[in-house]
Structures are given as structure tokens and as C-alpha cells.
């Protein structure tokens, strides 16, 4: 094995260890734990069904609440991608809801968010769930943060925020079945916009899967 590679692996191991020692459980703040066993149990998935205002069926693994919400915030806002595998596997309960034939299309991450984080959260989760993302949608520029916006404002904010990648190069793709993937679904505005542009390009949208949906009482989550 090349020495450089071994050095790299050692450094990575040391960094991970240092990270773990500095970490605390997102669920209960237990020190020295990336995710304690009790909180890992709280991540047991159940399916939550929702329908967006535009009529797209959303199947999620969790409600956006408690331990799950705190774990997602760590991944999205604190860069703690080591939590993604634990979250992603729970997404598996939602995946078979739409059959086996569909392509999984993540909602696009804005360039600004990708620059800030260095990764795309829906893709990270989908890969952790064992599926390959089909990056069919691209962000078309900056859009205002969805946080703090109400239902109508969110719908206006996402309008025109994404497009289908090279639709003209994919005439054979038209008619393919797709399932939209997001990390957190709040009002469903982002899912509805993704469904609109995909349908416009000729795809058949079966529905959407998400790691979590906000409880119906709340409109102010971390996403659209
Ligand atoms: Zn804990």
C-alpha cells in the first residue's frame, strides 16, 4: 500500500476521533457521542403521508420534530455529514412506496448552499438509503431562504427556481417515471415546483419522498 495513502488514512482516523471526542449527541447533548443509542432508537422510521397543495403525494420517514429535527439541522447547518448515514437508512421505508421502476430525482441545491456546505443534502441522504440520485433538476440561481416564509410566499419564491437539465437531449427520457426527493418538506412548494418543471419536460411524476415533513400545524421549517 502506498505510504501516502496510509498517512492520509491515519490523518483521517485522527481527525474523525478528534471530531467524535468534541461531538455531543444532537438528540440529548450527551458528550463524546455522535448519536447516542437512545436517540438512535428515536430515529426508527415510520411512514408519514402528506399531499402538497399541488396534489403531489409525499411519503416521508419522519415528522420534522424532536431528535430527527435536531439531527437534520446538524447535517444541514453544522456540516455534520457523519450523521447522514444514520438518517439516510431511515429514508428506505419511504422509497418502495412508488414501485421499483422510477428514477429518484433530488430537488436541486442552490449554488450558494452548495458553496456553503460543500454537499447536497437530498443526494447525501438518498445515497445513504442505497439509491443513486438522478440529477435531472438544476437550480437556476439564487433564491431567498425559505425559512420564515408563509405558504403563499414560499410558492412565489420557488417559482422558476429550477429547470430540467438539457430536456432536449433526453427525448427518450420523456415519459419516464420519476420520484422527487427532498430532505424536509414544509409547505410542499418546492416539491410542487419540481413536479411542474418535470411534467413540463414530459416526465411522469409518481410522487415525492422526504426524510421528514413538518407537522401539519407548522409552516416554518428549514426548507420548502
Ligand atoms: Zn442522545
Boltz pocket constraint, residues with backbone or C-beta under 6 A from the ligand:
constraints:
  - pocket:
      binder: B
      contacts: [[A, 25], [A, 26], [A, 27], [A, 28], [A, 29], [A, 30], [A, 35], [A, 36], [A, 37], [A, 38], [A, 39], [A, 40]]
      max_distance: 6.0
